[in-house]
Amino acid sequence: MSVLGVYGVEHVSSLIYYGLHAMQHRGQEGCGMVCVGEDGKMKRHRGAGLVTEVFNEQKIEALDGHLGMGHVLYTGAGARSLDNIQPFYFHHGTGDFALAHNGNVVNAELLTECLERRGSLFHTHSDAELLAHLIKKENPEEPRIFSIIYALNKMEGAFAFLIMTKNRLYACRDKYGFHPLSIGKLGDGYVVSSETCVFDTIGAEYIRDVAPGEVVTIDKKGIRSSFYSQETKCKMCAMEYIYFARPDSDIEGCNVHAYRKESGRRLFKEAPADADIVVGVPDSSLSAAQGYSEASGLPYEMGLIKNKYVGRTFIQPSQKLREKGVRMKLSPVRSIVNGKRVVLVDDSIVRGTTSQRIVEMLRCAGATEVHVRIASPTMTHPCFYGVDTSTLDELMLARMSVEEACKRIGADSLAFLSYDSTLHSAAGRTDMCLACFDGKYPTPIYKSIEEANK
Ligand code: SF4
């Protein structure tokens, strides 16, 4: 999922359209936009599908204004219905407002139960709707920033929220800083985005990140900062670097391509392979494959081609769709891999489906050996923070050893990047969330892993 807000510039709906398109890799099941028109009224359009399918010129023009926000959705934890397409838009006596979020609130069930007991009725399972209820439940007459701070203090987990009124935008990030949220300057206005690649797309200039625990208010007075919590940590999701973000995005000062390339270099040092060529799995593993190739001196070859018009397998919601997705998405280049010993570099192994299919494809295309190198540690735990890495039962490396997994995917050898290298590939980082690799969840998770696995 990702959020995008634009304040104080002309043609916000077009800018949001292009910005959402640049973040399409973070969710392909639905998207939406709410903008404030010159008459001060909010207008919304949302729908299932890709940004180019949901919006056309007419719809973009109809939404135009000077302030707006957008969202792309993948139905991860707690959001398996298209009712959950954001932004949400609420009417209220104190003023209409819109909300969108990225992440997952881990105590959402508990908070929902408390609110329902006090009369709230929920239309969706989304954390954005939960935040709306929390904001409005206590002291709705107070200045909104107090109700927002009150509401965020009740929430635990990973979240980046955008809240919009007819003349103001609030950008909020959880106190662990799980997922990125950055601020850019565009003319006299501002842009807030889940990824910095959006800034280049729409011509904005990066200013800074929203800090963990911070609520940034953007209005005609400019930018103001408040903190809903002083107990902040830096637990950026490692999977943002490894898989999720676009290579041209920077996350807390580290470029994603540079991170992946460094992880590839380290991967070679930790797990060299006697081979002829290095092949990366497009797209998120290409940078790591380049790093592996540079460090090893083995030529980097385009041994796999991606059909750009098929979605990412990892975020397809069912196993059947994922398997179909792999076959439609990737093709081996026979003239390159035939008769070669291949080092296949991939970003991660989740269920093992993709790796198995790719190894099989490369062998069918004539590869004599396939040595799989993974630019992250073994994934052994589910994520509770909004990244749909799957349940414990489905995670291949939670159920079997590296040797068994190697056999299962049909590779000649299999090796993973160490924890240390996963952290230190991001120059200057001293900490991040690696819970899906080591089970050390930075927050309470409010249920046992077995419960969560049901
Ligand atoms: S558990 Fe894994 S996927 Fe989830 S936030 Fe932590 S590092 Fe990211």
Residues whose N, C-alpha, C, O or C-beta is under 5 A from the ligand:
A	BS01	SF4	C237 A238 M239 P382 C383 F384 Y385 V387 C433 L434 A435 C436
